[in-house]
Every structure is written in C-alpha cells, then in structure tokens.
C-alpha cells in the first residue's frame, strides 16, 4: 500500500510508523501483548491531545513534546505500563 501511494521504493519507507510501533511496544511493556496495545493507545492519545491543544507556534515541536512525555512515563515505570508477568522456573 505504501508503494501505491508513493509510486517508488526507498530504504526509509515506513520508518516513522515502525518507530512509533516500537515506542508503543516499549512503553506498554516488552513481552506483553496487552501492554503493547495499551502503549499504542497512550501514544495515540498523547499525539492527538497535543495536536488539538498546542498553539500553532509550538506545533513544529509536537513530536519532541510527545516523546518527552513518553520518556517521562518510562522514567516512572521502567518496565512499561503493563509489564509481562515474571515466571520463575526452578
């Protein structure tokens, strides 16, 4: 679908969506599918909220502000919002 829209292929095609998906997975918690979904919702809500409420003069910095908020969440919860269960096998 990307090629049909652009009409050409290049090495960085799809880099932005893949980066956002990776950020959502890390934010939600690696190893947890539910956490990845929750991380995706959080990334989406933060971006839409910033797009709607930031003034036009700050709009070019929207990505940096959203990533700063996500980094702040990861500082508070380093294992993610919904980490995978810890299973100890003996």
C-alpha positions in Angstrom: 0.0 0.0 0.0 2.9 2.4 0.7 4.3 1.8 -2.8 1.0 2.5 -4.4 0.7 5.8 -2.6 4.3 7.0 -3.3 5.0 5.4 -6.7 8.5 4.5 -5.7 10.5 2.5 -3.2 13.2 3.8 -0.9 15.1 2.3 2.1 13.4 4.6 4.7 9.9 3.8 3.6 7.7 3.2 6.6 10.4 4.3 9.1 8.0 6.6 11.0 5.2 4.1 11.6 7.7 1.4 12.6 9.4 3.8 15.1 6.0 4.7 16.6 5.1 1.0 16.9 8.4 0.2 18.6 7.9 3.1 21.0 4.4 1.9 21.8 5.7 -1.6 22.5 8.4 -0.4 24.8 6.0 1.9 26.6 3.5 -0.8 27.1 6.0 -3.4 28.3 8.1 -5.8 26.3 6.8 -9.3 26.3 3.2 -8.3 26.9 0.7 -8.1 24.0 -1.8 -6.2 26.2 0.9 -3.8 27.2 1.8 -3.1 23.5 -1.9 -2.3 22.8 -2.1 -0.1 25.8 1.2 1.6 24.8 -0.3 2.2 21.3 -3.4 3.8 22.8 -1.2 6.1 25.1 1.0 7.2 22.2 -2.1 7.9 20.0 -3.9 9.8 22.8 -0.8 11.9 23.6 -0.3 12.8 20.0 -3.9 13.7 19.3 -4.2 15.7 22.5 -1.1 17.7 21.7 -2.3 18.3 18.1 -5.6 19.6 19.4 -4.4 21.8 22.3 -0.9 23.1 21.4 -0.8 26.6 19.9 0.4 26.9 16.3 3.7 28.5 17.4 4.6 25.2 19.2 3.2 22.8 16.6 6.6 22.0 15.0 7.8 20.6 18.4 4.8 18.3 18.8 6.8 15.1 18.2 9.6 16.2 20.7 7.0 17.1 23.3 5.2 13.8 22.9 8.4 11.8 23.1 9.4 13.8 26.2 6.1 12.8 27.9 6.7 9.2 26.9 10.2 9.3 28.3 8.8 10.7 31.5 6.4 7.8 31.7 9.3 5.3 31.2 11.3 7.0 33.9 8.4 6.4 36.3 7.7 2.9 35.1 10.8 1.4 33.5 9.2 -2.0 32.9 6.4 -0.4 30.9 2.8 0.3 31.8 1.8 -3.3 31.7 4.9 -5.5 32.1 5.0 -9.2 31.2 4.5 -11.5 34.2 7.6 -12.7 35.9 7.8 -16.5 35.8 10.5 -18.1 37.9 11.2 -21.7 37.0 13.2 -23.8 39.4 
